[in-house]
Amino acid sequence: MIDSPCLTDDHHQLRELVHDFAEREIKPVARQLDLADEFPWENVKKMGALGFLGSTWPEELGGAGMDYLSYIILIEEMARVDASHAITVSAHTTLSTSPIMSFGTPEQQRRFVPLLASGTVLGGFGLTEPGAGSDAGGTRTAAVAKGDHYVLNGSKIWTTHAQWADWMFNLVRTDSGAKPQEGISFILVDMKTAGIRVEPIVTTDLPIPGSQEVNQVFYDDVKVPKENLIGEINKGWTYAKYLLSFERGNAYGPGLKRALNKLRKIAGQTDASGTSLFDDAAFRAKLDDLEIQISALEYVSHRPFAALRAVQRPGAEASMMNCRGTELQQAISEATVEASVYDGMPVQSDTFAVTNEPRPGPNYAAPVAPYYFNLRKASIYAGSNEIQRNIMAKAVLGL
Ligand SMILES: Cc1cc2nc3c(=O)[nH]c(=O)nc-3n(C[C@H](O)[C@H](O)[C@H](O)COP(=O)(O)OP(=O)(O)OC[C@H]3O[C@@H](n4cnc5c(N)ncnc54)[C@H](O)[C@@H]3O)c2cc1C
């Protein structure tokens, strides 16, 4: 890990604390949780108690009162050991608690933030719909006022954690007569309310077939108290733009290094003639280039966040990190497929279960193709790379 000049003694101490936690509590269970498709509830409780789930929120609201860079360090140390834990903490912090911290009334902050910061409740985020993603103006899920509550009808798609979330923060249409980007609001929905159905989106690109990564959520005449509307009515478009500027993992370095180390191990395997890909000048150059790019990203990655406070908005530099980080993730996964040669070919693992035959090839090769396919998501979620480039074009180049 490259030592950043932005880090203070407090940041180094925090890194050590999170590093120890990750080694002690996450590393031993991560693989098993993945294989069993289980959520790390035990660790969520522990992380809540340590302040990891409310790192940047004020102490009087149950947070740990740290700066934004501390949050980035926290995610980096988790990602170094396990991507799932890192995503859990970042989605919970930026997409669930952030709307209330940034736009909620003081009363809403007092009511909701301590429960989220302690991990007593888990949050999810519902912006995307079958007809609305990059452009939230297409939001059709309707919240119609009726007495002291709203009645929700519609559907959200690709929602992470919806199968486990206690609350979902949804973008809903509150004025059907307004222009597409007006008349949208943010509302907190208790997932135990009658009329909610969560259906898994079954993907075939995960290392564990049948794992439930994302969902579609259906709202059918769901009654939500009016006091759960976050911030001002019909300001949802402005709020959504703000929230999307916090993407999930501005902490790419350690995860990339982990993936590159795996690639090195695979590339270093010798064949029957005693040679490996390290003997191939073109492949060596590819590894060098990846190393250079990851190091460059690490050198600059803390800078945009060093002066940022919890409820401030990261600038276009965050979009740059996002594009570079996700493209490197994909480039490493591509090179790993190349290094695994035919052992890394995608196979239908169910076939081998039926015929009771072992999967061909070494163990390291089994997840190579599934990870490659699964990582296509990296340049889509939290604002696609095309959208990130639009932001850069506008903010940096003035186009
Ligand atoms: C693993 C995963 C987890 C996710 N988790 C969540 C979640 O928890 N909550 C949630 O609400 N959503 C979630 N999403 C959805 C994600 O945010 C959207 O998929 C994403 O914003 C893109 O929206 P879309 O799928 O509707 O694609 P579209 O917006 O239809 O885009 C399709 C293509 O067109 C391009 N495009 C669109 N508009 C422009 C433009 N103006 N300029 C240039 N190119 C453009 C896009 O880049 C993309 O390539 C998740 C997605 C994935 C893959």
PDBQT file of the ligand as one rigid body, heavy atoms in Angstrom, charges set to zero:
ROOT
HETATM    1  C1  LIG A 401     -24.565  -5.155  -9.603  1.00  0.00    +0.000 C 
HETATM    2  C2  LIG A 401     -25.484  -3.966  -9.673  1.00  0.00    +0.000 A 
HETATM    3  C3  LIG A 401     -26.001  -3.422  -8.504  1.00  0.00    +0.000 A 
HETATM    4  C4  LIG A 401     -26.893  -2.347  -8.562  1.00  0.00    +0.000 A 
HETATM    5  N1  LIG A 401     -27.440  -1.869  -7.381  1.00  0.00    +0.000 NA
HETATM    6  C5  LIG A 401     -28.374  -0.896  -7.454  1.00  0.00    +0.000 A 
HETATM    7  C6  LIG A 401     -29.028  -0.450  -6.249  1.00  0.00    +0.000 A 
HETATM    8  O1  LIG A 401     -28.756  -0.912  -5.134  1.00  0.00    +0.000 OA
HETATM    9  N2  LIG A 401     -30.000   0.488  -6.369  1.00  0.00    +0.000 N 
HETATM   10  C7  LIG A 401     -30.348   1.035  -7.572  1.00  0.00    +0.000 A 
HETATM   11  O2  LIG A 401     -31.225   1.887  -7.603  1.00  0.00    +0.000 OA
HETATM   12  N3  LIG A 401     -29.732   0.640  -8.722  1.00  0.00    +0.000 NA
HETATM   13  C8  LIG A 401     -28.774  -0.317  -8.688  1.00  0.00    +0.000 A 
HETATM   14  N4  LIG A 401     -28.166  -0.731  -9.845  1.00  0.00    +0.000 N 
HETATM   15  C9  LIG A 401     -28.583  -0.169 -11.124  1.00  0.00    +0.000 C 
HETATM   16  C10 LIG A 401     -27.565   0.793 -11.740  1.00  0.00    +0.000 C 
HETATM   17  O3  LIG A 401     -27.436   1.953 -10.962  1.00  0.00    +0.000 OA
HETATM   18  C11 LIG A 401     -28.027   1.070 -13.167  1.00  0.00    +0.000 C 
HETATM   19  O4  LIG A 401     -27.939  -0.149 -13.883  1.00  0.00    +0.000 OA
HETATM   20  C12 LIG A 401     -27.214   2.132 -13.838  1.00  0.00    +0.000 C 
HETATM   21  O5  LIG A 401     -27.399   3.391 -13.257  1.00  0.00    +0.000 OA
HETATM   22  C13 LIG A 401     -27.560   2.249 -15.347  1.00  0.00    +0.000 C 
HETATM   23  O6  LIG A 401     -28.936   2.387 -15.515  1.00  0.00    +0.000 OA
HETATM   24  P1  LIG A 401     -29.734   1.406 -16.480  1.00  0.00    +0.000 P 
HETATM   25  O7  LIG A 401     -29.416  -0.011 -16.134  1.00  0.00    +0.000 OA
HETATM   26  O8  LIG A 401     -31.171   1.805 -16.469  1.00  0.00    +0.000 OA
HETATM   27  O9  LIG A 401     -29.122   1.652 -17.914  1.00  0.00    +0.000 OA
HETATM   28  P2  LIG A 401     -29.450   2.889 -18.879  1.00  0.00    +0.000 P 
HETATM   29  O10 LIG A 401     -29.542   4.138 -18.095  1.00  0.00    +0.000 OA
HETATM   30  O11 LIG A 401     -30.619   2.492 -19.699  1.00  0.00    +0.000 OA
HETATM   31  O12 LIG A 401     -28.138   2.924 -19.752  1.00  0.00    +0.000 OA
HETATM   32  C14 LIG A 401     -27.908   1.977 -20.807  1.00  0.00    +0.000 C 
HETATM   33  C15 LIG A 401     -26.610   2.350 -21.488  1.00  0.00    +0.000 C 
HETATM   34  O13 LIG A 401     -26.726   3.667 -22.049  1.00  0.00    +0.000 OA
HETATM   35  C16 LIG A 401     -25.706   4.531 -21.546  1.00  0.00    +0.000 C 
HETATM   36  N5  LIG A 401     -26.239   5.877 -21.357  1.00  0.00    +0.000 N 
HETATM   37  C17 LIG A 401     -27.408   6.214 -20.740  1.00  0.00    +0.000 A 
HETATM   38  N6  LIG A 401     -27.558   7.558 -20.723  1.00  0.00    +0.000 NA
HETATM   39  C18 LIG A 401     -26.460   8.079 -21.328  1.00  0.00    +0.000 A 
HETATM   40  C19 LIG A 401     -26.021   9.411 -21.616  1.00  0.00    +0.000 A 
HETATM   41  N7  LIG A 401     -26.742  10.480 -21.244  1.00  0.00    +0.000 N 
HETATM   42  N8  LIG A 401     -24.821   9.563 -22.238  1.00  0.00    +0.000 NA
HETATM   43  C20 LIG A 401     -24.055   8.494 -22.614  1.00  0.00    +0.000 A 
HETATM   44  N9  LIG A 401     -24.437   7.216 -22.372  1.00  0.00    +0.000 NA
HETATM   45  C21 LIG A 401     -25.614   7.021 -21.739  1.00  0.00    +0.000 A 
HETATM   46  C22 LIG A 401     -25.279   3.920 -20.217  1.00  0.00    +0.000 C 
HETATM   47  O14 LIG A 401     -23.958   4.268 -19.891  1.00  0.00    +0.000 OA
HETATM   48  C23 LIG A 401     -25.426   2.431 -20.507  1.00  0.00    +0.000 C 
HETATM   49  O15 LIG A 401     -24.271   1.953 -21.175  1.00  0.00    +0.000 OA
HETATM   50  C24 LIG A 401     -27.251  -1.790  -9.805  1.00  0.00    +0.000 A 
HETATM   51  C25 LIG A 401     -26.701  -2.311 -11.004  1.00  0.00    +0.000 A 
HETATM   52  C26 LIG A 401     -25.836  -3.384 -10.939  1.00  0.00    +0.000 A 
HETATM   53  C27 LIG A 401     -25.285  -3.935 -12.235  1.00  0.00    +0.000 C 
ENDROOT
TORSDOF 0
